[in-house]
Amino acid sequence: MTVADYLYRLRVKANYDDITVFAEGPTSDAEAAALAADLVDLANATLVVHEVRLADRIGSKALVRLMDEVLLKSNSYTSHLSLRRDLHAGL
């Protein structure tokens, strides 16, 4: 079962009574910020799953080395990547 399968099952079992945030958009800045933070968390969790699989294939050291290269070359938001890098370095 993949994360996509899990999300599909959640969607199928959803009751859609409260879909206004998706149908009409957030009603406040706070709701928009909370939704954005939740989506970032979901994306990061999905990335960790894929990174663990990559680490299994190429080794944790190689994955951490690649993440370090990205962090050195990146000038955008990398805080989540650096947290995940530290997680893999500790494995």
ZICOR-V572890 format. One record per residue. N is the residue number from 1. RES is the residue in three letters. SS is DSSP state (hx for helix, st for strand, lp for the rest). D_FIRST is the distance of its C-alpha to the first C-alpha in Angstrom with 2 decimals. Layout:
BEGIN
n | res | ss | d_first
N | RES | SS | D_FIRST
N | RES | SS | D_FIRST
END
This chain:
BEGIN
n | res | ss | d_first
1 | MET | lp | 0.00
2 | THR | lp | 3.78
3 | VAL | hx | 6.91
4 | ALA | hx | 8.12
5 | ASP | hx | 5.99
6 | TYR | hx | 7.14
7 | LEU | hx | 10.46
8 | TYR | hx | 10.84
9 | ARG | hx | 10.65
10 | LEU | hx | 13.07
11 | ARG | hx | 15.24
12 | VAL | hx | 15.47
13 | LYS | hx | 16.49
14 | ALA | lp | 18.77
15 | ASN | lp | 22.42
16 | TYR | lp | 23.78
17 | ASP | lp | 26.95
18 | ASP | lp | 26.91
19 | ILE | lp | 25.75
20 | THR | hx | 29.03
21 | VAL | hx | 27.75
22 | PHE | hx | 25.68
23 | ALA | hx | 28.25
24 | GLU | lp | 31.42
25 | GLY | lp | 30.52
26 | PRO | lp | 31.12
27 | THR | lp | 34.37
28 | SER | lp | 35.38
29 | ASP | hx | 35.02
30 | ALA | hx | 33.52
31 | GLU | hx | 30.78
32 | ALA | hx | 30.10
33 | ALA | hx | 30.01
34 | ALA | hx | 27.63
35 | LEU | hx | 25.21
36 | ALA | hx | 25.52
37 | ALA | hx | 24.93
38 | ASP | hx | 21.76
39 | LEU | hx | 20.41
40 | VAL | hx | 21.49
41 | ASP | hx | 19.71
42 | LEU | hx | 16.39
43 | ALA | hx | 17.07
44 | ASN | hx | 18.09
45 | ALA | hx | 15.09
46 | THR | hx | 12.92
47 | LEU | hx | 15.60
48 | VAL | hx | 15.62
49 | VAL | hx | 12.04
50 | HIS | hx | 13.20
51 | GLU | hx | 16.54
52 | VAL | hx | 15.47
53 | ARG | hx | 13.91
54 | LEU | hx | 17.21
55 | ALA | hx | 19.26
56 | ASP | hx | 17.90
57 | ARG | hx | 19.00
58 | ILE | hx | 22.26
59 | GLY | lp | 23.15
60 | SER | hx | 23.39
61 | LYS | hx | 27.02
62 | ALA | hx | 26.42
63 | LEU | hx | 23.74
64 | VAL | hx | 26.17
65 | ARG | hx | 28.97
66 | LEU | hx | 27.19
67 | MET | hx | 26.42
68 | ASP | hx | 30.10
69 | GLU | hx | 31.21
70 | VAL | hx | 29.37
71 | LEU | hx | 30.81
72 | LEU | hx | 34.27
73 | LYS | hx | 34.25
74 | SER | lp | 32.72
75 | ASN | lp | 35.00
76 | SER | lp | 32.54
77 | TYR | lp | 30.42
78 | THR | lp | 28.89
79 | SER | hx | 28.76
80 | HIS | hx | 24.98
81 | LEU | hx | 24.75
82 | SER | hx | 27.43
83 | LEU | hx | 25.71
84 | ARG | hx | 22.51
85 | ARG | hx | 24.91
86 | ASP | hx | 26.61
87 | LEU | hx | 23.40
88 | HIS | hx | 22.69
89 | ALA | hx | 26.40
90 | GLY | lp | 26.34
91 | LEU | lp | 23.61
END
